[in-house]
Amino acid sequence: MGTHVIKMPDIGEGIAQVELVEWFVKVGDMVSEDQVVADVMTDKATVDIPSPVAGKVLALGGQPGEVMAVGSELIRIEVEGAGNLRESAAAPAEPAPAAAAAAPKAAPQARVEVAAVTAPPAKPAVAREANERPLASPAVRKRAWDAGIELRFVIGTGPAGRVLHDDLDAYLAQDTQTSPAPVGGYAKRNDEQQIPVIGLRRKIAERMQDAKRRAAHFSYVEEVDVTALEELRAQLNQKWGDSRGKLTLLPFLVRAMVVALRDFPQINVRYDDQAQVITRFGAVHVGVAAQSDNGLMVPVVKHAESLTLWGASDEIARLANAVRTGKAAREELSGSTITLTSLGALGGIVSTPVVNLPEVAIIGVNRIVERPVVVKGQIVVRKMMNLSSSFDHRVVDGMDAALFIQAMRGLLEQPATLFVE
């Protein structure tokens, strides 16, 4: 039998580090060829890592949330034959606590954890320092992670204070015995829960913080009378909904953006603030913010300027489904030149969306409401909707932003003009 080491692959795009998001195997599992063993995340997408061999999992090279370098060891698998790891290159067992204490603490890097150590038994550990990493196998770490347990508070009874599955059982049993019984709705509560920010949620947080720090945001809100637009949409759906599919409001908004951008090319740009270069695009690649179980993602409708209403509708639906099912490819999540974001019926009346850097504009759509409006001196009920949009003031002047949104408003209020060439 031999050992096959799978290293963190080079995913391309100049990426040197990726985040380990989730393991689908544990130590001792049997894996088959091409079976996905882990998910890792780049700045743009989650990537499946398959096993090129069949065998038994010997060790895992990290835990969810760790940032690992390309080329570092991800997983070791016992295989028939020689494998790809020479016996002399095998990683040594984890050092005893004394040796570990002498080594400087560093940021988490890729590593391989083994299931046993040769150090002599030691007294069980008690609560450890916040930055002290207790000894435990990957399977124990995974179980503790799933249960929301901080291992530094678990007494380890294994060699060198290693935390075992039995120790987790004891900790959970103790926690159950000491936990108060369920309380009523008016009882005081003092419970807390710590939720690690990893994976897509970490990327979202980093991108939002980066965008707010770098871009000079300003927002502009305009109300739009969409009564005529909604009447047109209802007529089109009644006539062609069964054969072509039902139209939502989004493809009309995409069309309005495409037409309005013809007169405002300075908004359909990407700004490289390090190189101090603005790139204007003839193509309109519309990012459509979509919610997934893991968080907000922005798939891209490429070349929206070339799509019909139903073409845009089909592409939006296809991309939204790919995001929800976790099957969106990297190229489907990058390359946008302007972004459209909508919360649908939950859209509120005003919002202040964050610009999707390196773009300079994001168009936010609020919910449609019926309310009384004065039209030609008469009070009538109209369907009204706000466009709440944000711009990067480093690139877009306030007047240009206002005129652009006014142009979209005119197109949406007179929907026939959306199709006049």
TILOMAR-651102 format. One line per 10 residues: number of its first residue (from 0); their letters; for each residue x, y, z of C-alpha. Coordinates in Angstrom, 2 decimals. Layout:
NUM = a = X,Y,Z ~ ...
end
This chain:
0 = mgthvikmpd = 0.00,0.00,0.00 ~ 1.14,3.55,-0.67 ~ 0.13,7.14,0.09 ~ -1.29,9.57,-2.46 ~ -1.17,13.25,-1.54 ~ -3.65,15.62,-3.14 ~ -2.33,19.16,-3.12 ~ -4.33,22.34,-3.37 ~ -4.64,22.81,-7.14 ~ -3.82,25.94,-9.06
10 = igegiaqvel = -7.30,27.21,-9.88 ~ -5.95,29.88,-12.21 ~ -6.55,33.64,-12.46 ~ -3.33,34.27,-10.53 ~ -4.85,33.02,-7.28 ~ -2.20,32.04,-4.70 ~ -4.49,31.21,-1.76 ~ -7.96,29.77,-1.35 ~ -10.24,29.21,1.60 ~ -11.18,25.69,2.64
20 = vewfvkvgdm = -14.98,25.81,2.95 ~ -16.18,22.27,3.62 ~ -15.00,18.66,3.86 ~ -17.15,15.89,2.40 ~ -15.00,13.11,3.85 ~ -13.35,12.33,7.17 ~ -10.37,10.28,8.29 ~ -11.09,6.59,7.72 ~ -13.57,7.10,4.89 ~ -13.20,5.20,1.64
30 = vsedqvvadv = -13.26,7.45,-1.41 ~ -13.70,6.57,-5.06 ~ -12.02,8.07,-8.08 ~ -13.52,11.46,-9.06 ~ -15.43,11.70,-5.77 ~ -15.57,15.30,-4.48 ~ -13.68,15.47,-1.19 ~ -13.77,19.20,-0.41 ~ -15.04,22.61,-1.47 ~ -12.69,25.58,-1.62
40 = mtdkatvdip = -13.49,29.19,-2.37 ~ -11.72,31.81,-4.42 ~ -12.69,35.47,-4.57 ~ -15.22,34.59,-7.23 ~ -16.63,31.10,-6.79 ~ -16.74,27.86,-4.88 ~ -14.75,25.06,-6.52 ~ -15.16,21.31,-6.04 ~ -11.96,19.32,-5.41 ~ -12.30,15.70,-6.65
50 = spvagkvlal = -10.01,12.82,-5.78 ~ -8.01,11.43,-8.72 ~ -7.60,8.10,-6.92 ~ -9.58,5.58,-4.90 ~ -8.54,4.63,-1.39 ~ -8.82,5.35,2.33 ~ -8.53,8.83,3.83 ~ -5.50,9.01,6.11 ~ -5.37,12.70,7.03 ~ -6.96,16.05,6.22
60 = ggqpgevmav = -4.86,19.13,5.64 ~ -6.97,21.78,7.34 ~ -10.36,22.68,8.68 ~ -13.17,24.86,7.29 ~ -12.33,28.54,7.38 ~ -8.58,28.11,6.92 ~ -6.81,29.90,4.09 ~ -4.49,27.49,2.29 ~ -1.76,28.16,-0.21 ~ -1.89,26.69,-3.70
70 = gselirieve = 0.36,23.62,-3.70 ~ -0.06,22.85,0.00 ~ -1.23,19.41,1.12 ~ -4.99,19.08,1.12 ~ -5.57,15.40,1.88 ~ -3.69,12.08,2.13 ~ -5.20,8.87,0.82 ~ -3.97,5.31,1.24 ~ -3.98,3.61,-2.15 ~ -2.95,0.33,-3.67
80 = gagnlresaa = 0.51,0.49,-5.17 ~ 3.26,2.98,-4.48 ~ 1.21,6.19,-4.47 ~ 2.87,9.52,-5.22 ~ 4.57,10.07,-1.86 ~ 7.96,8.52,-1.13 ~ 8.23,6.94,2.27 ~ 11.04,9.33,3.20 ~ 8.81,12.31,2.45 ~ 6.06,11.26,4.81
90 = apaepapaaa = 5.08,13.96,7.29 ~ 6.16,13.37,10.88 ~ 3.65,12.92,13.62 ~ 2.50,15.98,15.54 ~ 5.11,17.12,18.08 ~ 4.68,16.75,21.79 ~ 3.27,19.80,23.59 ~ 6.73,20.94,24.75 ~ 8.05,21.06,21.22 ~ 4.90,22.69,19.98
100 = aaapkaapqa = 5.11,25.35,22.64 ~ 8.61,26.28,21.51 ~ 7.51,26.94,17.97 ~ 6.18,30.42,17.18 ~ 2.49,30.72,16.54 ~ 1.64,31.73,12.99 ~ -1.41,32.34,10.87 ~ -3.30,29.15,9.92 ~ -1.62,27.38,7.03 ~ -2.24,24.11,5.28
110 = rvevaavtap = -1.27,21.15,7.41 ~ -1.89,17.45,7.75 ~ -3.21,16.12,11.01 ~ -2.54,12.51,11.97 ~ -4.74,10.34,14.10 ~ -2.21,9.45,16.79 ~ 0.97,10.77,18.39 ~ 3.92,9.07,19.99 ~ 4.16,11.42,22.93 ~ 3.58,9.89,26.37
120 = pakpavarea = 0.25,10.39,28.09 ~ -0.20,13.66,29.91 ~ -2.68,15.04,32.36 ~ -5.95,16.15,30.82 ~ -5.93,19.77,29.71 ~ -8.27,22.34,31.10 ~ -9.58,25.51,29.43 ~ -6.84,26.79,27.14 ~ -5.82,30.21,26.00 ~ -7.88,31.71,23.18
130 = nerplaspav = -5.04,31.31,20.69 ~ -3.94,27.88,21.90 ~ -4.82,25.09,19.50 ~ -5.82,21.86,21.29 ~ -4.76,18.52,19.85 ~ -7.55,16.67,18.07 ~ -8.07,14.59,14.96 ~ -9.81,16.10,11.93 ~ -12.90,13.98,12.63 ~ -13.14,15.35,16.17
140 = rkrawdagie = -12.63,18.89,14.91 ~ -15.35,18.45,12.30 ~ -17.78,17.07,14.87 ~ -17.01,19.91,17.30 ~ -17.45,22.46,14.51 ~ -20.84,21.01,13.56 ~ -21.93,21.05,17.21 ~ -20.72,24.59,17.80 ~ -18.20,23.53,20.46 ~ -14.96,25.40,21.14
150 = lrfvigtgpa = -12.37,22.69,21.60 ~ -10.26,24.80,23.97 ~ -12.98,24.33,26.61 ~ -13.08,20.54,26.24 ~ -10.95,18.44,28.59 ~ -8.81,16.06,26.54 ~ -8.09,12.62,27.99 ~ -6.02,11.27,25.11 ~ -2.23,11.24,24.77 ~ -0.72,14.69,25.34
160 = grvlhddlda = -4.17,16.03,26.21 ~ -5.63,15.14,22.82 ~ -9.40,15.62,22.62 ~ -11.18,12.38,21.75 ~ -14.72,11.58,20.66 ~ -15.42,10.35,24.20 ~ -14.37,13.76,25.50 ~ -16.89,15.43,23.21 ~ -19.57,13.02,24.45 ~ -18.73,13.92,28.05
170 = ylaqdtqtsp = -18.74,17.64,27.28 ~ -22.10,17.42,25.51 ~ -23.59,15.36,28.35 ~ -22.35,17.89,30.92 ~ -23.72,20.76,28.86 ~ -27.12,19.04,28.66 ~ -27.22,18.47,32.42 ~ -26.32,22.07,33.24 ~ -28.45,23.73,30.61 ~ -31.69,25.25,31.87
180 = apvggyakrn = -34.99,23.78,30.84 ~ -36.87,25.46,28.00 ~ -38.29,28.77,29.13 ~ -41.35,30.79,28.24 ~ -41.44,33.76,25.93 ~ -41.05,36.34,28.74 ~ -38.19,34.69,30.64 ~ -34.75,36.28,30.70 ~ -32.18,34.75,28.38 ~ -28.41,34.96,28.68
190 = deqqipvigl = -27.38,32.41,26.05 ~ -24.92,33.40,23.32 ~ -23.84,31.80,20.08 ~ -20.62,32.41,18.18 ~ -20.90,31.86,14.44 ~ -17.62,31.75,12.48 ~ -17.63,33.95,9.40 ~ -16.22,31.67,6.71 ~ -16.77,30.73,3.10 ~ -19.07,32.88,1.01
200 = rrkiaermqd = -20.16,34.93,4.01 ~ -16.54,35.93,4.62 ~ -16.11,36.89,0.96 ~ -19.28,38.97,1.03 ~ -18.12,40.77,4.16 ~ -14.69,41.47,2.69 ~ -16.06,42.75,-0.61 ~ -18.67,44.98,1.03 ~ -16.14,46.45,3.42 ~ -13.64,46.97,0.62
210 = akrraahfsy = -16.26,48.67,-1.57 ~ -17.34,51.06,1.19 ~ -13.73,51.86,2.07 ~ -12.53,52.51,-1.48 ~ -15.47,53.95,-3.40 ~ -16.95,57.39,-2.76 ~ -20.57,56.26,-2.54 ~ -23.53,58.47,-3.16 ~ -27.13,57.40,-3.69 ~ -29.92,58.82,-5.79
220 = veevdvtale = -33.60,57.84,-5.40 ~ -36.31,58.46,-7.98 ~ -39.93,57.28,-8.09 ~ -41.31,55.72,-11.24 ~ -44.92,55.29,-12.35 ~ -44.94,51.71,-13.66 ~ -48.70,51.47,-14.27 ~ -48.33,51.33,-18.07 ~ -45.35,48.98,-17.81 ~ -47.28,46.54,-15.62
230 = elraqlnqkw = -50.22,46.65,-18.05 ~ -47.87,45.81,-20.93 ~ -46.25,43.00,-18.96 ~ -49.66,41.52,-18.13 ~ -50.71,41.65,-21.82 ~ -47.50,39.99,-22.99 ~ -47.80,37.24,-20.39 ~ -51.42,36.63,-21.29 ~ -50.63,36.31,-24.98 ~ -47.25,34.55,-24.92
240 = gdsrgkltll = -46.72,33.38,-21.35 ~ -47.58,29.76,-22.08 ~ -45.35,29.48,-25.14 ~ -42.45,31.81,-24.26 ~ -42.57,31.92,-20.47 ~ -43.84,34.49,-18.00 ~ -42.03,37.82,-17.85 ~ -41.07,39.38,-14.53 ~ -40.13,43.04,-14.12 ~ -36.40,42.32,-14.31
250 = pflvramvva = -35.99,41.92,-18.10 ~ -37.76,45.28,-18.61 ~ -35.33,46.89,-16.18 ~ -32.39,45.30,-17.98 ~ -33.72,46.65,-21.27 ~ -34.15,50.13,-19.77 ~ -30.55,50.06,-18.53 ~ -29.25,48.97,-21.93 ~ -31.10,51.74,-23.78 ~ -30.27,54.46,-21.25
260 = lrdfpqinvr = -26.57,53.56,-21.25 ~ -26.34,54.43,-24.93 ~ -26.45,58.08,-23.87 ~ -24.43,57.58,-20.69 ~ -21.44,55.39,-21.62 ~ -19.48,56.89,-18.71 ~ -21.61,54.79,-16.34 ~ -21.05,51.44,-18.07 ~ -17.43,51.27,-16.94 ~ -15.01,49.56,-14.60
270 = yddqaqvitr = -12.54,51.66,-12.64 ~ -9.09,50.33,-11.78 ~ -8.24,52.71,-8.94 ~ -4.73,51.37,-8.54 ~ -3.78,51.92,-12.18 ~ -6.03,55.01,-12.36 ~ -7.67,53.72,-15.54 ~ -11.35,53.78,-16.52 ~ -12.42,51.15,-19.05 ~ -15.61,51.88,-20.98
280 = fgavhvgvaa = -17.52,48.94,-22.43 ~ -19.70,48.80,-25.50 ~ -21.13,45.52,-24.23 ~ -23.52,45.68,-21.29 ~ -22.82,42.81,-18.90 ~ -25.48,43.13,-16.20 ~ -24.81,41.59,-12.81 ~ -28.11,40.51,-11.26 ~ -27.81,40.14,-7.49 ~ -29.32,36.80,-6.44
290 = qsdnglmvpv = -29.83,35.33,-2.99 ~ -28.62,31.79,-2.29 ~ -28.66,29.64,0.84 ~ -25.04,30.67,1.44 ~ -25.48,34.38,0.83 ~ -25.61,37.01,-1.88 ~ -24.08,36.20,-5.26 ~ -24.04,38.19,-8.51 ~ -24.32,36.10,-11.69 ~ -23.81,38.04,-14.91
300 = vkhaesltlw = -26.13,38.38,-17.90 ~ -23.54,38.74,-20.64 ~ -24.24,40.99,-23.65 ~ -27.61,42.14,-22.40 ~ -27.66,44.64,-25.28 ~ -28.25,41.73,-27.69 ~ -31.08,40.03,-25.79 ~ -34.82,40.25,-26.31 ~ -37.15,40.47,-23.33 ~ -37.60,36.70,-23.31
310 = gasdeiarla = -33.93,36.12,-23.97 ~ -33.01,38.21,-20.92 ~ -35.76,36.53,-18.88 ~ -34.52,33.04,-19.73 ~ -30.91,33.95,-18.94 ~ -31.81,35.55,-15.60 ~ -33.83,32.47,-14.63 ~ -31.04,30.11,-15.72 ~ -28.39,31.98,-13.75 ~ -30.58,32.27,-10.65
320 = navrtgkaar = -31.16,28.52,-10.70 ~ -27.41,27.88,-11.12 ~ -26.71,30.04,-8.06 ~ -29.40,28.37,-5.94 ~ -28.15,24.89,-6.81 ~ -24.48,25.80,-6.39 ~ -23.69,25.05,-10.04 ~ -22.77,28.54,-11.23 ~ -19.43,28.53,-13.05 ~ -16.70,31.08,-12.27
330 = eelsgstitl = -17.14,32.81,-15.61 ~ -20.86,33.24,-14.86 ~ -20.03,35.14,-11.67 ~ -17.54,37.65,-13.05 ~ -17.16,40.29,-15.72 ~ -20.17,42.51,-14.97 ~ -20.06,46.18,-15.99 ~ -23.13,47.35,-14.04 ~ -25.32,45.65,-11.44 ~ -29.07,45.39,-10.86
340 = tslgalggiv = -30.30,44.47,-7.39 ~ -33.85,43.82,-6.28 ~ -35.54,42.38,-3.21 ~ -38.84,41.98,-5.02 ~ -41.83,42.31,-2.74 ~ -39.45,42.87,0.20 ~ -37.81,45.81,-1.55 ~ -39.05,48.47,0.85 ~ -39.42,52.06,-0.32 ~ -35.76,53.17,-0.25
350 = stpvvnlpev = -32.42,51.38,-0.11 ~ -28.75,52.32,-0.42 ~ -27.06,49.47,-2.31 ~ -23.28,49.07,-2.26 ~ -21.42,49.48,-5.55 ~ -20.04,46.20,-6.88 ~ -16.40,47.19,-7.44 ~ -14.74,47.75,-9.85 ~ -18.05,48.89,-11.37 ~ -19.23,52.43,-10.68
360 = aiigvnrive = -23.04,52.02,-10.60 ~ -25.64,49.74,-9.07 ~ -29.38,50.10,-9.72 ~ -31.62,49.14,-6.80 ~ -35.29,48.29,-7.31 ~ -37.87,48.78,-4.57 ~ -41.29,47.22,-4.33 ~ -44.32,48.31,-6.40 ~ -47.15,49.86,-4.39 ~ -50.51,51.29,-5.36
370 = rpvvvkgqiv = -51.07,54.78,-4.01 ~ -52.94,57.98,-4.89 ~ -51.11,60.30,-7.28 ~ -52.09,63.63,-8.78 ~ -52.25,63.35,-12.59 ~ -53.41,66.40,-14.58 ~ -55.11,67.84,-11.50 ~ -56.93,64.60,-10.66 ~ -56.20,62.16,-7.85 ~ -55.83,58.69,-9.35
380 = vrkmmnlsss = -54.46,55.37,-8.12 ~ -51.17,54.44,-9.83 ~ -48.59,51.71,-9.41 ~ -45.45,53.39,-8.13 ~ -41.93,52.08,-7.63 ~ -38.68,53.67,-6.49 ~ -35.27,53.22,-8.07 ~ -32.65,53.51,-5.31 ~ -29.25,53.56,-6.94 ~ -25.67,54.13,-5.84
390 = fdhrvvdgmd = -22.69,55.45,-7.77 ~ -18.95,55.86,-7.29 ~ -18.54,59.63,-7.08 ~ -14.86,59.34,-8.05 ~ -16.00,58.51,-11.58 ~ -19.68,59.49,-11.89 ~ -20.78,63.08,-11.43 ~ -24.03,63.70,-9.56 ~ -25.74,65.30,-12.56 ~ -24.85,62.39,-14.84
400 = aalfiqamrg = -26.20,59.92,-12.30 ~ -29.46,61.83,-11.95 ~ -29.89,62.21,-15.72 ~ -29.20,58.50,-16.23 ~ -31.88,57.48,-13.72 ~ -34.27,60.02,-15.22 ~ -33.66,58.42,-18.61 ~ -34.50,55.01,-17.19 ~ -37.60,56.50,-15.59 ~ -38.79,57.92,-18.92
410 = lleqpatlfv = -38.30,54.57,-20.66 ~ -40.16,52.65,-17.98 ~ -43.06,55.11,-17.81 ~ -43.42,55.04,-21.61 ~ -42.58,51.35,-22.21 ~ -43.08,51.53,-25.99 ~ -39.90,53.63,-26.15 ~ -37.93,50.63,-24.88 ~ -38.25,49.08,-28.31 ~ -37.96,52.08,-30.61
420 = e = -34.70,52.02,-32.59
end
